Amino acid sequence: MKKVLLIEDDAILRENTAELLELSDYDVITAPNGKSGIQKARKEVPDIVVCDIMMPEIDGYGVLEALSKNDTTKSIPFIYLSAKTERQDVRKGMDLGADDYITKPFSEQELLSAIESRLAKVALLTEARESAKDIEETNENELRSLNDLKNFFDDEGEELNFTEGELIYNEGRSSNYVYLISKGAVKCYKLDEQGKELTTALFNDDDFFGYSSFTENTPYEDSAMAIKNTTVMCISKNKLREVLKNNHKVTLALIQLLTDDLSVIKEQLLEMAYSSVNKKTATTILKFAEKLNKKPEEPIRISRTDLASVAGIATETLIRSLSNFKKQGLIETEGRNIKIVDLQKLQLVY
């Protein structure tokens, strides 16, 4: 059960609002003024604070300022309740770091929706942080450089030895492996229509070769031959793809070694590592709907700023994506409300 701290000097409004929240399955703590509210926030550490502005002792602005300076309470979502509706009053509250501002009189649904959306935002951001922490812990042995990748070849690869003049692979053969030279030298070459040999590349100790494609086992575009006694370590492309998929820093470093004809591969690998803006927007909408336990046909009430912060994109960029979704008939919007119209298509946004 989520804990709500309600700070309100009007006794009747405080009691009515507390009863409303308790009927909605919230554990409610109340305070009659700002000073008492600050003390209870530090003692109880609620999940969210709903606070009036005009109060004796310490006003709502002072409450938020005090809580923001305390490590225990600075991250608690904060919603203002106030009859002050002037733009400068709203701006002052938001500039201090409030998450929302609800004007009196307010409806039951308006208050509950604001609280639900703020708690959902916190839950999603917490999950994201925990997920990032898990990934960081899992990737303590992450490959971060080409030297790490070369060590991986040495540890996990199959060792092959070739004498001077011995073919390693022929042009046209399926390119199932990528090679790293432990010692020796290799030349790659093509034969023209007259059978004349054309050297396409030379490789020495610690060089990779045989990477005509990292995504498909397409035929080699040239032949490779040891030009002196050579030892190589080879890794299958299937195994290497998994390494690159889970080690983006190595992927980007390796891309720098590729020739111009691998530019398409670079784009594919970058797309694997980073989702598009539209996909981030769609995924975040679906996450909020799930976190708020809403059915697709039920609108969710959430600010554009919150959506953008969870998606990790600029608010202006998110608004453009929402506009595109609306034109495509994927969602409908009215004020803060977003209604999913076509769930399946929204899930397929890429």
C-alpha positions in Angstrom: 0.0 0.0 0.0 1.5 3.4 -1.1 1.9 6.0 1.6 0.6 9.6 1.0 1.4 12.6 3.1 -1.4 15.2 2.9 -0.4 18.6 4.2 -3.5 20.9 4.4 -4.5 23.5 7.0 -8.3 23.4 6.2 -9.5 20.7 8.6 -12.6 19.8 6.6 -10.8 19.6 3.3 -8.0 17.6 4.9 -10.4 15.1 6.4 -12.4 14.7 3.2 -9.4 14.3 1.0 -7.8 11.8 3.4 -11.0 9.8 3.3 -11.0 9.8 -0.5 -7.4 8.6 -0.6 -8.0 5.9 2.0 -11.0 4.6 0.0 -8.6 4.4 -3.0 -6.3 2.1 -1.0 -3.7 4.6 0.1 -2.1 4.8 3.5 -2.7 8.4 4.4 -0.7 10.6 6.9 -2.0 14.1 7.5 -0.4 17.3 8.8 -2.2 20.6 9.5 0.7 22.9 8.6 4.0 23.0 6.8 6.2 22.7 9.9 4.4 19.5 11.0 4.4 18.3 7.4 8.2 18.5 7.2 8.6 16.6 10.4 6.3 13.8 9.3 7.9 13.6 5.9 11.3 13.0 7.4 9.9 10.5 9.9 7.5 8.6 7.7 9.2 9.0 4.3 6.0 8.8 2.3 5.8 7.6 -1.4 4.3 11.0 -2.4 3.4 14.4 -0.8 0.2 16.3 -1.5 0.6 19.8 -0.1 -1.4 23.1 0.2 0.5 26.3 -0.5 -1.1 29.0 1.8 -0.6 27.6 5.3 0.6 28.9 8.7 4.0 28.2 10.2 5.6 27.3 6.8 3.9 27.6 3.5 3.9 25.0 0.7 6.9 26.6 -1.0 8.9 26.3 2.2 7.9 22.7 2.6 9.2 21.7 -0.8 12.4 23.7 -0.3 13.0 21.9 3.0 12.3 18.5 1.7 14.5 19.1 -1.4 17.5 19.8 0.9 17.2 16.5 2.7 18.7 13.3 1.2 16.0 11.1 2.5 13.1 13.2 1.1 14.5 15.0 -1.9 13.3 12.4 -4.4 9.7 12.1 -3.1 7.1 13.2 -5.7 5.5 16.4 -4.7 2.0 17.7 -5.8 0.7 21.2 -4.9 -3.0 21.8 -4.0 -3.9 25.4 -4.1 -6.6 28.0 -4.9 -3.8 30.2 -6.3 -4.2 30.0 -10.1 -2.1 32.9 -11.3 0.5 31.8 -13.9 3.4 33.2 -11.7 2.2 31.1 -8.8 2.1 27.9 -10.8 5.5 28.7 -12.3 7.1 29.4 -8.9 5.9 26.0 -7.6 7.1 24.1 -10.7 10.5 26.0 -10.7 11.0 24.8 -7.1 10.7 21.2 -8.3 7.1 20.3 -7.8 5.9 17.4 -10.0 2.3 18.7 -10.4 0.0 21.6 -9.5 -3.7 21.0 -8.9 -6.0 24.0 -8.4 -8.9 24.0 -6.0 -11.7 23.0 -6.3 -10.5 19.7 -7.8 -12.3 16.5 -8.8 -11.7 13.1 -7.3 -10.4 11.7 -10.6 -8.1 14.6 -11.1 -6.3 14.1 -7.8 -6.2 10.3 -8.1 -4.9 10.5 -11.7 -2.1 12.9 -10.7 -1.0 10.7 -7.8 -1.2 7.5 -9.9 0.9 9.0 -12.7 3.6 10.3 -10.4 3.9 7.0 -8.6 4.0 5.2 -11.9 6.8 7.5 -13.1 8.8 6.8 -10.0 8.3 3.0 -10.4 9.4 3.1 -14.0 12.5 5.1 -13.3 13.3 2.9 -10.4 13.0 -0.2 -12.6 15.2 1.4 -15.2 17.9 2.2 -12.6 17.7 -1.4 -11.2 17.9 -2.8 -14.7 20.9 -0.7 -15.5 22.5 -1.8 -12.3 21.8 -5.4 -13.1 23.3 -5.0 -16.6 26.4 -3.3 -15.1 26.9 -6.1 -12.6 26.3 -8.7 -15.3 28.8 -7.0 -17.6 31.7 -6.8 -15.2 33.6 -8.9 -17.7 32.3 -6.8 -20.7 34.6 -6.5 -23.6 35.4 -2.8 -23.9 38.2 -2.6 -26.5 39.8 -4.3 -29.4 42.5 -5.7 -27.1 39.7 -7.3 -25.1 38.3 -8.8 -28.2 41.7 -10.1 -29.3 42.0 -11.8 -25.9 38.6 -13.3 -26.4 39.8 -14.8 -29.7 42.9 -16.2 -27.9 40.9 -17.7 -25.1 37.8 -18.9 -27.0 39.0 -19.3 -30.6 40.2 -22.4 -32.5 43.9 -22.4 -33.3 44.9 -23.2 -36.9 48.4 -23.4 -38.3 49.4 -22.8 -42.0 52.7 -23.1 -43.7 54.0 -20.6 -46.2 52.0 -20.6 -49.4 49.0 -22.6 -47.9 45.5 -21.4 -48.6 43.4 -20.4 -45.6 40.2 -20.0 -47.6 39.2 -19.6 -51.2 37.2 -16.9 -52.9 33.6 -18.0 -53.2 33.7 -20.2 -50.1 31.1 -19.5 -47.4 32.5 -17.1 -44.9 31.7 -18.9 -41.6 34.7 -17.6 -39.6 36.6 -14.4 -38.7 40.3 -14.7 -38.1 43.0 -13.1 -35.9 46.7 -13.6 -36.7 48.7 -14.7 -33.6 51.9 -14.8 -35.6 52.8 -14.7 -39.2 51.5 -12.9 -42.3 48.5 -13.3 -44.7 47.7 -11.8 -48.0 44.2 -11.6 -49.5 43.9 -11.6 -53.3 41.6 -12.0 -56.3 42.1 -13.5 -59.7 41.0 -11.5 -62.7 39.5 -13.1 -65.9 43.0 -13.8 -67.2 44.0 -15.5 -64.0 46.2 -12.7 -62.9 46.5 -12.3 -59.2 45.5 -9.0 -57.6 46.5 -8.5 -53.9 43.6 -6.9 -52.1 45.1 -6.7 -48.5 48.1 -7.7 -46.4 47.7 -8.6 -42.7 50.4 -9.1 -40.0 50.5 -10.1 -36.4 47.5 -9.1 -34.3 45.4 -8.2 -37.4 41.8 -9.4 -38.0 40.8 -10.6 -41.5 38.0 -12.5 -43.2 35.3 -10.0 -42.1 33.5 -9.5 -45.4 30.3 -9.7 -43.4 29.4 -10.0 -39.8 25.7 -10.6 -40.3 25.6 -13.3 -43.0 27.8 -16.2 -44.0 28.1 -14.7 -47.5 30.9 -16.1 -49.8 34.4 -14.6 -49.3 35.1 -12.0 -51.9 38.7 -12.9 -52.2 41.2 -15.7 -51.2 43.5 -15.7 -48.2 47.0 -17.3 -48.2 49.8 -17.5 -45.6 52.9 -15.8 -46.9 55.0 -17.3 -44.1 54.3 -19.9 -41.5 51.3 -18.5 -39.7 49.2 -19.2 -36.7 45.6 -17.8 -36.6 42.8 -18.0 -34.1 39.3 -18.3 -35.6 35.8 -17.6 -34.2 32.6 -18.6 -35.9 30.4 -15.7 -37.0 27.5 -17.0 -34.9 29.6 -16.7 -31.8 31.1 -13.4 -32.8 27.6 -11.9 -33.4 26.7 -12.7 -29.9 29.8 -11.0 -28.6 29.1 -7.8 -30.6 25.5 -7.8 -29.6 26.4 -7.7 -25.9 29.5 -5.5 -26.1 28.7 -2.3 -27.9 32.0 -0.6 -27.2 33.8 -3.4 -29.0 31.3 -3.2 -31.8 32.0 0.5 -32.3 35.8 0.0 -32.0 35.8 -2.8 -34.5 33.7 -0.8 -37.0 36.6 1.7 -37.2 38.8 -1.0 -38.7 36.3 -1.9 -41.5 36.7 -0.7 -45.0 34.2 1.6 -46.7 32.1 -1.3 -48.0 31.1 -2.2 -44.4 29.3 1.1 -43.8 25.9 -0.8 -44.0 27.1 -3.1 -41.3 27.9 -0.1 -39.1 24.3 1.2 -39.4 22.9 -2.2 -38.6 25.0 -2.6 -35.4 24.1 0.9 -34.2 20.4 0.3 -34.8 20.8 -2.9 -32.6 22.3 -0.8 -29.8 19.9 2.2 -30.0 16.1 2.2 -30.4 14.4 4.9 -32.6 12.7 7.9 -31.0 9.3 6.6 -32.1 9.9 3.2 -30.6 11.0 4.8 -27.3 7.9 6.9 -27.2 5.6 4.0 -28.0 7.3 1.7 -25.4 7.0 4.4 -22.7 3.3 4.9 -23.4 2.7 1.2 -23.1 4.8 1.0 -19.9 2.8 3.8 -18.3 -0.5 2.1 -19.3 0.7 -1.2 -17.8 2.0 0.5 -14.6 -1.3 2.3 -14.2 -3.2 -0.9 -14.8 -5.2 0.7 -17.5 -6.9 -1.2 -20.3 -5.9 0.0 -23.8 -9.3 1.7 -24.3 -8.9 3.7 -21.0 -7.0 7.0 -21.3 -3.9 7.6 -19.1 -3.3 11.0 -17.7 0.3 11.9 -17.8 2.4 15.0 -18.6 4.5 15.2 -21.7 7.5 16.0 -19.6 7.1 12.8 -17.6 6.8 10.7 -20.7 9.9 12.4 -22.2 12.0 11.9 -19.0 11.2 8.2 -18.8 11.7 7.7 -22.6 15.0 9.6 -22.3 14.3 12.1 -25.1 13.6 15.8 -25.4 10.0 16.9 -24.7 9.8 18.6 -28.1 10.9 15.4 -29.8 8.3 13.4 -27.9 5.5 15.8 -28.8 6.4 15.4 -32.5 6.2 11.6 -32.1 2.9 11.8 -30.3 1.6 14.1 -33.2 2.7 11.5 -35.7 1.0 8.7 -33.7 -2.2 10.7 -33.7 -2.1 11.3 -37.4 -1.6 7.5 -37.9 -4.6 6.7 -35.8 -2.5 4.9 -33.1 -3.5 7.2 -30.2 -5.9 10.0 -29.3 -5.0 13.0 -27.1 -7.0 15.5 -25.1 -5.1 17.7 -22.7 -2.9 15.4 -20.7 -5.0 12.3 -21.5 -3.6 9.8 -24.0 -5.8 7.0 -25.3 -4.4 4.1 -27.2 -6.5 3.5 -30.3 -4.6 0.7 -32.0 -2.6 -1.3 -29.5 -1.2 -3.8 -32.0 0.2 -1.2 -34.3 1.6 0.8 -31.4 3.5 -2.3 -30.2 5.0 -2.7 -33.6 6.4 0.8 -33.9 10.1 0.7 -34.7 
